[in-house]
Amino acid sequence: ISEAVDQTRGWFYSLLAESTLLFNKAPYRNVIVLGHVQDENGQKMSKSKGNAVDPFDALEKYGADAIRWYFYINSAPWLPNRFHGKAVVEGQRKFMSTLWNTYAFFVLYANIDEFDPTKYNLDYDSLPVMDKWLLSKLNSVVKAVDENLASYKIPESARALQEFVDEMSNWYVRRSRERFWAKGMEQDKINAYMTLYTALVTISKAAAPMIPFMTEDMYQNLVRSVDPSAPESIHLCDFPQVKEEWINKELEDDMEALLKVVVLGRAARNTANIKNRQPIGTMFVKAEKEMDQFYTDIIADELNVKEVKFAKDVESFISYSFKPQLRTVGPKYGKLLNGIRTALTELNGTEAMKELKETGLLTLDIDGNKVELAEEDLLIETAQTEGYVTETDGDTSVVLDTNLTSELIEEGFVREIISKIQTMRKEAGFEVMDKIHVYAKDNQRIMDIMENHRDEIMSEVLAEEITLNETDGYVKEWSINKENVVLGVTRK
């Protein structure tokens, strides 16, 4: 690869020399040539060192798009690049696989519903907030890619595309899956289809210069298969036009704040070692501004929390204790050190922390001497109030109430049972829309829960019947929250 780059660079230099000699002007307006391609350890590739990579072997193994994408996102192209397979595969996983999986999700359900995007229009004014958010992010990223490419900011363009695809897949699609699963073709389902279709086609066109082969495949299936009058190739299409009227920065900022709360909430769950399928009663949130019902409903659903409450502070859920930092306090208040140490142990930790944050200093009276301690003068230890877990990032904090009632625990069992049955559907090779018969035996507690929540379980797993105390079909033993049970599924 390194030798191929050197050869290409030589061609451009020769072309420049010939054009200048013959016509007294450059043969191109601008040209970007790759810097040296190095091996994994930063050594220049060469056959004599045995670290050279045959470009055709690499193309065969990883594919042209994956290699191109690696060079785009790794660093500015004119800088040296370390080339190795693990980095190529990682870039392929983060961006290309995520984009393809999102495209495959759309195709799967569009085929099931026989959805034809040419028969519908995207009515922006009728869209829900989640759809408007995705279209705002879409147009923001198209604008960013266009501006960055115009300024030869290649990695910035690639990272903008990658971040959008990640949010489209791991936030929009995940939050909208039930809309695609809905029966019939009501307006909300049409909105979801048309929004995701628009995003996939547009982002494919924006990414086409970088991953030309994959985007061509997507374009042929998404566009040409339903509209033969469309340009023959994605590479004959214009670069997407930015719809400025669809860009809503306030909406993007609000969703970013929501995502921050969700990330902290997940971290708090991990700290408390509580699975996401186990419902939690209450979560308290401290943020720069309170969110309206739409956003709090998403947070509650995403984190499986019954109620989200906003609080001005979360200090009451954390206890603080202080010790002097000897390295700084000693030289300043040497003979008062023992008195300072004693006074710090007697403080109300919550009030002291509040004073420190508001004034930047903790003021003490030690035997008539005024002592002022800044944060760097203190060793601050925190402890969670029993039954609560707190996570903080900047001005945003969340507190989870980890005290679980019997009702919450039972609901957690229901979620786990549904998850296990869904796993068995896949393992048994059932189709997405197949109706099933569910069986259970050998655990009375699990069977009682299944009986009490029969309708909910049947609705979630597309079951027409639940039979207890026997099994049939595909059978598997599970441990559900340390309760062993045997489940079975058959196709109706």
Secondary structure, DSSP 4 states (H G I P E B T S, - for coil): -HHHHHHHHHHHHHHHHHHHHHHSS-SSS-------EE-TTSPBP-TTTT----HHHHHHHH-HHHHHHHHHHHS-TTS-EE--HHHHHHHIIIIIIHHHHHHHHHHHHHHHHT--GGG----GGG--HHHHHHHHHHHHHHHHHHHHHHTT-HHHHHHHHHHHHHHIIIIIIHHHHHHHHSSS--HHHHHHHHHHHHHHHHHHHHHTTTSHHHHHHHHIIIIITT-TTS-SSGGGSPPPPP-GGG--HHHHHHHHHHHHHHHHHHHHHHHHT--TTS-EEEEEEE-SS---HHHHHHHHHHHTEEEEEE-S--GGGEEEEEEE-HHHHHHHHGGGHHHHHHHHHTS-HHHHHHHHHHHS-EEEEETTEEEEE-GGGEEEEEEEPTTEEEEEETTEEEEEE----HHHHHHHHHHHHHHHHHHHHHHTT--TT--EEEEEES-HHHHHHHHHTHHHHHHHHTEEEEEESB--SEEEEEEETTEEEEEEEEE-
